[in-house]
Amino acid sequence: MTMSKNKILALIGAILYTFTPIIGFITGIGFFAMMSSSTFQSGYLVGDPTGDPIGVASIIGSLGIIVGVITTILCVLAWIAFVKLDGKTGHGWKIFLLVLGIIQIVFGVWFYLIGAAPGILFILAFALRDNQNVSHEENNPVETES
């Protein structure tokens, strides 16, 4: 059994998109660790004695964790879309991949350099016509009563 081009593009996009929540969690945890270290705090406080590095770490780290949770949910939905792409609800999942692709392109470029790649693949999975369904429709035309 071969996969359609749409499903292959969705598979590659889902694999690449899996790295997005991982990067979000690592960024959030990294900011917490970096900003709460005593070496960073002493260097930060020398430059600005009124600053609160723990507050900054909390805000930036929390944002990273929140982005990680949201992208984890979207990542799970992207894998569900890949699995159900050829099913009866495949068109609805194609629209989901289109919207996710647009969001990924817009925000992915800001967070990391290759962030737009999954978005492009998701959009192509929506845009390309499925050859297997076309050949099946041509071989089995629907008969209408006249």
C-alpha positions as CSV (number, residue, x, y, z in Angstrom):
1,M,0.0,0.0,0.0
2,T,1.5,3.3,-1.0
3,M,0.8,6.7,0.6
4,S,-0.5,9.6,-1.4
5,K,1.7,12.7,-1.9
6,N,-0.5,14.6,0.5
7,K,0.0,12.1,3.2
8,I,3.8,11.9,2.7
9,L,4.0,15.8,2.9
10,A,1.8,15.7,6.0
11,L,4.1,13.0,7.5
12,I,7.3,15.0,6.9
13,G,5.6,18.1,8.2
14,A,4.4,16.4,11.4
15,I,7.9,15.0,12.0
16,L,9.4,18.4,11.7
17,Y,6.6,20.0,13.7
18,T,7.3,17.6,16.5
19,F,10.5,19.6,17.2
20,T,8.5,22.8,17.9
21,P,7.2,21.8,21.4
22,I,10.6,20.3,22.3
23,I,12.2,23.6,21.5
24,G,9.6,25.5,23.4
25,F,10.1,23.4,26.6
26,I,13.9,23.6,26.3
27,T,13.7,27.4,25.9
28,G,11.5,27.8,28.9
29,I,13.5,25.6,31.2
30,G,16.7,27.1,29.9
31,F,15.6,30.6,30.8
32,F,14.5,29.5,34.2
33,A,17.9,27.9,34.8
34,M,19.9,30.7,33.3
35,M,18.2,33.6,35.0
36,S,18.1,31.9,38.4
37,S,21.8,31.0,38.6
38,S,23.7,33.0,41.1
39,T,26.4,33.9,38.6
40,F,23.9,35.5,36.3
41,Q,22.1,37.2,39.1
42,S,25.3,38.8,40.5
43,G,26.4,40.0,37.0
44,Y,22.9,41.3,36.3
45,L,22.5,43.1,39.7
46,V,25.9,44.8,39.2
47,G,24.7,46.4,36.0
48,D,21.2,47.3,37.4
49,P,20.9,47.0,41.2
50,T,17.1,47.7,41.1
51,G,16.4,44.8,38.7
52,D,14.6,41.6,39.5
53,P,16.2,38.8,37.5
54,I,13.8,36.2,39.1
55,G,10.8,38.1,37.9
56,V,12.2,38.3,34.4
57,A,13.1,34.6,34.4
58,S,9.6,33.8,35.6
59,I,7.9,35.7,32.8
60,I,10.2,34.5,30.0
61,G,10.3,30.9,31.3
62,S,6.5,30.8,31.7
63,L,6.0,32.0,28.2
64,G,8.3,29.3,26.9
65,I,6.4,26.6,28.9
66,I,3.0,28.0,27.7
67,V,4.2,27.9,24.1
68,G,5.5,24.4,24.7
69,V,2.1,23.2,26.0
70,I,0.1,24.9,23.1
71,T,2.4,23.5,20.5
72,T,2.3,20.0,22.1
73,I,-1.5,20.1,21.7
74,L,-1.2,21.2,18.1
75,C,1.5,18.6,17.4
76,V,-0.8,15.8,18.6
77,L,-3.6,17.2,16.4
78,A,-1.1,17.3,13.4
79,W,-0.4,13.6,14.0
80,I,-4.1,12.8,14.2
81,A,-4.6,14.8,10.9
82,F,-1.9,12.7,9.3
83,V,-3.5,9.5,10.3
84,K,-7.0,10.5,9.3
85,L,-6.0,12.3,6.1
86,D,-7.2,9.5,3.7
87,G,-10.4,8.8,5.7
88,K,-14.0,10.1,5.4
89,T,-13.1,13.3,7.3
90,G,-9.9,13.8,5.4
91,H,-11.0,17.1,3.9
92,G,-11.6,18.6,7.3
93,W,-8.2,17.5,8.4
94,K,-6.7,19.0,5.3
95,I,-8.2,22.4,6.2
96,F,-6.8,22.0,9.7
97,L,-3.3,21.4,8.2
98,L,-3.8,24.5,6.0
99,V,-4.6,26.7,9.0
100,L,-1.8,25.1,11.1
101,G,0.6,25.6,8.2
102,I,-0.2,29.3,7.9
103,I,0.2,29.7,11.7
104,Q,3.5,27.8,11.6
105,I,4.9,30.0,8.8
106,V,3.9,33.2,10.5
107,F,5.2,32.3,14.0
108,G,7.8,29.7,13.1
109,V,10.0,32.2,11.3
110,W,10.2,34.3,14.5
111,F,11.1,31.4,16.9
112,Y,13.6,29.4,15.0
113,L,15.0,29.5,11.5
114,I,13.6,26.3,10.0
115,G,10.2,27.0,11.6
116,A,8.5,27.7,8.3
117,A,9.4,24.3,6.8
118,P,6.5,22.3,8.5
119,G,4.1,25.0,7.6
120,I,5.0,24.9,3.9
121,L,4.6,21.1,3.9
122,F,1.2,21.3,5.6
123,I,0.0,23.9,3.0
124,L,1.3,21.7,0.2
125,A,-0.5,18.7,1.7
126,F,-3.7,20.8,1.5
127,A,-3.1,22.2,-2.0
128,L,-1.9,19.2,-3.9
129,R,-4.6,17.1,-5.5
130,D,-4.7,13.5,-4.3
131,N,-3.8,11.4,-7.3
132,Q,-5.1,8.1,-5.8
133,N,-8.5,9.6,-5.3
134,V,-8.6,11.1,-8.8
135,S,-7.6,7.8,-10.4
136,H,-10.2,5.9,-8.3
137,E,-12.9,8.4,-9.4
138,E,-11.9,8.0,-13.1
139,N,-12.0,4.2,-12.9
140,N,-15.3,4.1,-11.0
141,P,-17.5,6.9,-12.3
142,V,-20.8,7.5,-10.4
143,E,-23.8,6.5,-12.4
144,T,-26.7,9.0,-12.5
145,E,-30.2,8.2,-13.5
146,S,-31.6,10.3,-16.4
